[in-house]
Amino acid sequence: MFLTSPITFPNLGITVDPNPVAFTVFGKDIYWYGIIIAVGFALAVVYMMSRAKDYGVTSDDTLDLVLWTVPVGVICARLYYCIFYWELYADNPISVLYIWEGGLAIYGAVIGGAITVVVVSKVKKIKTGVFLDLAAMGVLIGQIFGRWGNFMNREAHGCVTDSFFKMGLTDAAGQVTYYHPTFLYESVWNLIGFVCIHFLSKKKRKFDGEMFLLYVGWYGLGRAWIEGLRTDSLMLFSTGIRVSQLVAIVSFVAAAAILAYVLLKKKPDPADLLVNVRARQAAEAAEQTKESDKL
């Protein structure tokens, strides 16, 4: 309905009218949505590989993780969406494969990706929490950028509002209606979360897996209230319950409870972080080599 309408933010003095199609190649439209997702993915991979050593793993380990988790995450994001919107695919089930037409759910990607991380970490004999921490930061970067793809498509907006940040869309009859720019809320929320968790991971990490739990809790807290503003929420079949809002609330509560238990009850020792364990092992090996050279 609003696919090519101008986008206005009257209180900010902003009016734009971006074309969802960036360019055409051999008659095939290339959408900004896909380009923005690809940029977010590339930046996430660069960030993860640049931080790998801070977590005690190599860039190759991280790349292996990405090569497995990304395709599985995309598949699970699609399945998650299609399950709750099955009426759109029931008459032509093969259309479930038409991923280029849109229809992905981030929680499906997170769940599928997390399961894949567990499997990859077991195969590579690396602590699961380490890979979960790295993956969480990558996902946050992807989410920060991904919501701007929704903006280009004039989708995933909220309900009608007269708030300061209201976003105006024009329908086919020329009528302007103002909505909550939920894409903006979520992108900014994720950016704040990324900055905070990034600096915490530099100085304050107590245990492997902590950053992942912080991500789950932070994203869940924000998504719980943002999802309540959306007009296109996936519903839990005929219950009227918003699936993503329910998952967000459960995620926040679970992450907060686990963090509190580990930090307050178990009192983890940062010396047990994989990066610190491997640093000690390297120092001990160097010392043994030095002693051997003296003999």
TIBAGU-194310 format. One line per field, with one value per residue (C-alpha): residue in one letter; residue number from 1; x, y, z. Coordinates in steps of 0.001 Angstrom, whole numbers, plus 500000, padded with zeros to 6 digits. Example, Ala and Ser with C-alpha at 12.3 -4.5 7.8 and 13.67 -1.06 7.14 Angstrom:
2
code: c(a  s)
pos: c(1  2)
X: c(512300  513670)
Y: c(495500  498940)
Z: c(507800  507140)
end
This chain:
295
code: c(m  f  l  t  s  p  i  t  f  p  n  l  g  i  t  v  d  p  n  p  v  a  f  t  v  f  g  k  d  i  y  w  y  g  i  i  i  a  v  g  f  a  l  a  v  v  y  m  m  s  r  a  k  d  y  g  v  t  s  d  d  t  l  d  l  v  l  w  t  v  p  v  g  v  i  c  a  r  l  y  y  c  i  f  y  w  e  l  y  a  d  n  p  i  s  v  l  y  i  w  e  g  g  l  a  i  y  g  a  v  i  g  g  a  i  t  v  v  v  v  s  k  v  k  k  i  k  t  g  v  f  l  d  l  a  a  m  g  v  l  i  g  q  i  f  g  r  w  g  n  f  m  n  r  e  a  h  g  c  v  t  d  s  f  f  k  m  g  l  t  d  a  a  g  q  v  t  y  y  h  p  t  f  l  y  e  s  v  w  n  l  i  g  f  v  c  i  h  f  l  s  k  k  k  r  k  f  d  g  e  m  f  l  l  y  v  g  w  y  g  l  g  r  a  w  i  e  g  l  r  t  d  s  l  m  l  f  s  t  g  i  r  v  s  q  l  v  a  i  v  s  f  v  a  a  a  a  i  l  a  y  v  l  l  k  k  k  p  d  p  a  d  l  l  v  n  v  r  a  r  q  a  a  e  a  a  e  q  t  k  e  s  d  k  l)
pos: c(1  2  3  4  5  6  7  8  9  10  11  12  13  14  15  16  17  18  19  20  21  22  23  24  25  26  27  28  29  30  31  32  33  34  35  36  37  38  39  40  41  42  43  44  45  46  47  48  49  50  51  52  53  54  55  56  57  58  59  60  61  62  63  64  65  66  67  68  69  70  71  72  73  74  75  76  77  78  79  80  81  82  83  84  85  86  87  88  89  90  91  92  93  94  95  96  97  98  99  100  101  102  103  104  105  106  107  108  109  110  111  112  113  114  115  116  117  118  119  120  121  122  123  124  125  126  127  128  129  130  131  132  133  134  135  136  137  138  139  140  141  142  143  144  145  146  147  148  149  150  151  152  153  154  155  156  157  158  159  160  161  162  163  164  165  166  167  168  169  170  171  172  173  174  175  176  177  178  179  180  181  182  183  184  185  186  187  188  189  190  191  192  193  194  195  196  197  198  199  200  201  202  203  204  205  206  207  208  209  210  211  212  213  214  215  216  217  218  219  220  221  222  223  224  225  226  227  228  229  230  231  232  233  234  235  236  237  238  239  240  241  242  243  244  245  246  247  248  249  250  251  252  253  254  255  256  257  258  259  260  261  262  263  264  265  266  267  268  269  270  271  272  273  274  275  276  277  278  279  280  281  282  283  284  285  286  287  288  289  290  291  292  293  294  295)
X: c(500000  502790  505567  506493  505001  507039  508223  507919  509034  507236  508598  512133  511639  512572  510907  512413  511109  513615  512943  512970  514773  518435  519123  518261  520587  519511  515902  516121  515422  518022  516399  517949  516641  518988  521919  521483  521236  524424  526290  525188  526329  529739  530330  529259  531792  534577  533800  533669  536980  538639  537529  538253  541610  539963  537905  540760  539910  541313  539877  539644  537552  535241  534931  534015  531330  529906  529881  527707  525463  524426  522756  521117  519968  518385  516591  515256  514193  512174  510633  509700  507919  506148  504862  503000  501866  501051  497798  499929  501659  499066  497770  501263  503693  506624  506429  508022  511269  510680  512773  513475  509823  510432  509281  511994  511690  514734  513883  513907  517408  518586  517210  518554  521866  522287  521704  524257  526769  526428  527081  530051  531626  531385  532960  535795  536159  535795  533699  530171  529951  532858  531162  527822  529441  530978  527819  525659  527720  527497  523735  523380  525245  523024  519903  521062  521366  518580  515784  516781  515904  512384  512450  513266  510300  507915  507200  507385  506071  503969  500428  498974  500458  500909  504235  507210  508933  505824  506445  504043  503150  500879  498306  497024  494315  496881  495979  498879  498785  501344  502806  505363  508702  509355  512221  513976  513198  514633  517698  518591  517875  520213  522889  522833  523019  525911  527961  527380  528098  531148  532819  531753  533323  536595  537003  534369  533813  533445  532622  532278  528651  528031  527845  525376  523116  523378  522374  519409  518236  518751  517115  514272  513550  513435  511538  508892  507664  508466  506556  503514  503470  503691  500727  502177  503082  503140  500354  500338  497775  494316  495196  495796  499167  502075  504687  507729  506496  506000  509421  511002  509541  510564  514045  514552  513399  515489  518636  518296  517752  520754  523004  521951  522502  525949  527240  525776  525699  528549  530798  532827  536558  537675  540806  538617  537810  539118  541318  542998  543349  545029  547283  548489  549023  551057  553152  553779  554765  557151  558694  559180  560834  563164  564095  564733  567040  569133  569767)
Y: c(500000  502442  500833  503976  506759  509711  509340  512382  513211  516570  517392  516798  518646  515561  514336  511595  509397  506563  503989  500473  499311  500334  499246  496587  493907  491902  492775  491731  494391  494664  496068  498341  495928  493200  495586  496927  493402  492450  495502  494678  491089  492133  494568  491918  489442  492052  492972  489352  488482  491610  490665  486934  487161  489006  485872  483401  482090  482649  484418  481021  479685  482676  482312  478632  479702  482259  479845  477411  479684  482191  479778  477826  481093  482291  478967  479026  482679  481714  478627  480591  483193  480694  478603  481558  482896  479501  480746  482702  479524  476789  476972  476935  475364  475665  479449  478875  478742  482163  483931  486857  487893  488666  487047  486472  486491  487453  485170  482198  483199  483648  480282  478391  480212  479522  475800  475790  477630  474892  472184  473989  474692  471003  469937  472449  471797  475482  476740  477406  480672  482122  481588  482757  486006  486663  485710  487969  491018  490124  489711  493108  494772  492996  494127  497754  497861  495450  497656  500352  497870  497890  501693  501585  499232  501328  498251  497044  500389  500833  501933  505385  508041  511764  511392  513675  511056  510222  509046  510004  507679  508574  506088  505713  508314  510905  510679  511026  508892  509087  505963  505000  504484  501217  500437  503517  502651  499169  500263  502907  500491  497925  500569  501588  497924  497263  500219  499267  495561  496308  498355  495948  493108  495034  495562  493866  490308  487829  484601  483255  483582  486741  489033  486685  486810  490598  490695  488385  490416  493813  492882  491109  494143  496481  494157  493527  497128  497877  494810  496100  499093  497021  496456  493427  491161  487396  485995  482744  481146  482343  483334  487012  486779  488425  485703  487978  489897  486694  485363  488733  488778  485182  485883  488931  487159  484055  486017  488260  485261  483349  486416  487074  483438  483183  486563  486564  482867  481246  484336  483388  484038  485994  483837  481052  483025  481075  483974  484006  480221  480170  483098  481147  478040  480011  481595  478186  476691  479586  479129  475405  476123  478619  476085  473414  475756  476237  472494)
Z: c(500000  500873  498851  496863  498964  500293  503904  506140  509660  510074  513518  512280  509006  506962  503761  501602  498809  498265  495588  497118  493957  493914  490321  487761  486393  483326  484037  487701  490306  493067  496192  498776  501405  500200  499804  503330  504750  502869  504211  507746  507308  505944  508814  511334  509942  509936  513536  514702  513063  514472  518003  517761  519555  522472  523098  522692  519218  515737  512706  510988  513881  513536  509779  510179  512642  510213  507265  509241  511284  508600  506141  508981  510554  507302  506818  510379  510044  506974  508602  511735  509603  507361  510283  511762  508359  506875  505350  502850  501645  502135  498540  497067  499563  497153  497657  501063  499066  497472  500076  497742  498126  501814  505026  507648  511439  513494  516401  514058  512960  516560  517680  514669  514833  518557  518046  515220  517435  520052  517451  515862  519256  520190  516894  517234  520985  521854  524759  523523  525441  523451  520101  521489  522646  519238  517356  519539  518624  514952  515150  516830  513970  511458  513294  513471  509683  508803  510101  507608  504889  506346  506123  502402  501882  504036  506163  509769  511019  514136  514811  514194  516463  516980  518813  518188  516008  513970  510404  507646  504772  501875  500590  497020  497662  498710  502404  504826  507969  510765  512343  514974  513110  514909  512524  513932  517554  517170  515217  517821  520686  519131  518506  522171  523170  520812  522106  525750  525287  523116  525849  528578  526607  526471  530219  532370  531096  533936  532060  528540  527431  529443  526400  524737  527785  527873  524207  524735  527729  526104  522809  524575  526756  523781  521458  524121  524037  520376  519194  521061  518680  515478  513160  511359  514271  513875  516043  517993  515693  516812  520385  519632  521405  519582  519113  519103  522131  524093  523064  523912  527422  528094  526694  528895  532057  531335  530466  533538  535815  534450  534653  538247  539214  537643  538788  542305  543188  541281  541265  538161  538037  534930  534983  533578  530422  527422  526329  529738  529890  526481  527438  530484  528393  525860  528640  530218  526871  526231  529673  529100  525750  527416  530099  527477  525567  528698  529077)
end
